[in-house]
Amino acid sequence: MTQAWISPADRLRALPPYVFARLDELKANARAEGLDLIDLGMGNPDGATPQPVVDAAIAALQDPANHGYPPFEGTANFRQAITSWYERRYSVKLDPDGEALPLLGSKEGLAHLAIAYINPGDLVLVPSPSYPAHFRGPLIASANIHQIILKPEQDWVIDLGSIPDDVADRAKVLYFNYPNNPTAATAPRDFFEDVVKFALKHEIMLVHDLCYAELAFDGYQPTSLLEIPGAKDLGVEFHTLSKTYNMAGWRVGFVVGNRDIIQGLRTLKTNMDYGIFAALQTAAQSALELPDSYLEIVQQRYIERRDCLIEAFGKLGWSIPKTKATMYLWVPCPPGLSATEFALTVLQKTGVVLTPGSAFGAGGEGYVRVSLIAECDRLREAVTRLDKADIRYA
Ligand SMILES: Cc1ncc(COP(=O)(O)O)c(C=O)c1O
């Protein structure tokens, strides 16, 4: 029996429905009707975790020293592996005691950071479209959100000049993410320099999400916020092992950067969770220590998929520029269809699952995100099904 007096807190009711949960329902219905789904909806890598990482986990599982509560701040070895990786990768030196904190996946940390730092009514700058935790975390913290609408004519890079001075002066935090989910956009190093100047001028905490640090192609190297002089005085950067190492189910991420910001997040988390199972931290350490040849294999896989899907879409009239990073293509909907209408039509007529851009905020309207999480033959088949169902761009 439903009890009328059992009602969630206002902060939960302020949240728009989570589109991925709704998509899951629709997918279940479609499967029940016998449709062979090609699911390109979520950013869930389809590859296996590298064998050395699995082996390290198995060995660590056998060690009873790993079976108790892990240390709140993460194991010293994993924190050391994080800062060594940072130095190797970006030539940035960080203190493993205080400037690096392991997370139960970066989504958890991104959302908890908002709860640790945002008071009800504080103003938070969030691009639209953006990864949902960047606005849902602040919404849970009862923030006021100023959406920075990203535009194709600006290559989906934030136009800092479009943010009115009085808004910037009132803002407490800016969330941003390049290489970007969902648009697959990248931002030049100049942008990172400008954003640090902007944040200093307006006294804004920077939260950069470098989820796709290693899924970069054709020689492109994404910038870390912490490479920019002064960034560590006012910002943090989130990373995940989910994408690069096919470890989405393991729930391992980390945040690095400003010691004080990390301390606040750590204090909150000390009251909420016990951190990552120590055996998985040992395995995660081995992932960060894998040779670059592993990265080349992963990158090559996404390059092949990107190229075959762009070519197949091209035959149906979609002209999609070559992406330099991420595991997504950002595809404009045929004229006259909203993102949700288009994604639903495609799902119902073809069994291909795409994510409507509007799931990432109003700025994503008119686009769908396609995840490169299937082999080329399945990706080509997805486009053949669109063709047969007469779904074309023009
Ligand atoms: C930009 C961005 N940040 C964070 C995440 C979440 O990663 P994790 O698995 O570490 O929680 C994702 C996942 O798709 C993402 O796209």
The ligand as an SDF file (V2000), in Angstrom:
LIG
                    3D

 16 16  0  0  0  0  0  0  0  0999 V2000
   32.2210   13.1330  -18.5230 C   0  0  0  0  0  0  0  0  0  0  0  0
   32.0280   11.9650  -17.6360 C   0  0  0  0  0  0  0  0  0  0  0  0
   32.3730   12.0380  -16.3550 N   0  0  0  0  0  0  0  0  0  0  0  0
   32.2110   11.0150  -15.5150 C   0  0  0  0  0  0  0  0  0  0  0  0
   31.6490    9.8270  -15.9440 C   0  0  0  0  0  0  0  0  0  0  0  0
   31.4330    8.7130  -14.9560 C   0  0  0  0  0  0  0  0  0  0  0  0
   32.5240    7.9070  -14.8200 O   0  0  0  0  0  0  0  0  0  0  0  0
   32.6630    6.8750  -13.6340 P   0  0  0  0  0  0  0  0  0  0  0  0
   32.4320    5.5330  -14.2040 O   0  0  0  0  0  0  0  0  0  0  0  0
   34.0670    7.0800  -13.1400 O   0  0  0  0  0  0  0  0  0  0  0  0
   31.6880    7.2320  -12.5600 O   0  0  0  0  0  0  0  0  0  0  0  0
   31.2550    9.6840  -17.2690 C   0  0  0  0  0  0  0  0  0  0  0  0
   30.6300    8.4460  -17.7470 C   0  0  0  0  0  0  0  0  0  0  0  0
   30.0950    8.3440  -18.8050 O   0  0  0  0  0  0  0  0  0  0  0  0
   31.4610   10.7870  -18.1340 C   0  0  0  0  0  0  0  0  0  0  0  0
   31.1250   10.7210  -19.4230 O   0  0  0  0  0  0  0  0  0  0  0  0
  1  2  1  0
  2  3  1  0
  2 15  2  0
  3  4  2  0
  4  5  1  0
  5  6  1  0
  5 12  2  0
  6  7  1  0
  7  8  1  0
  8  9  2  0
  8 10  1  0
  8 11  1  0
 12 13  1  0
 12 15  1  0
 13 14  2  0
 15 16  1  0
M  END
$$$$
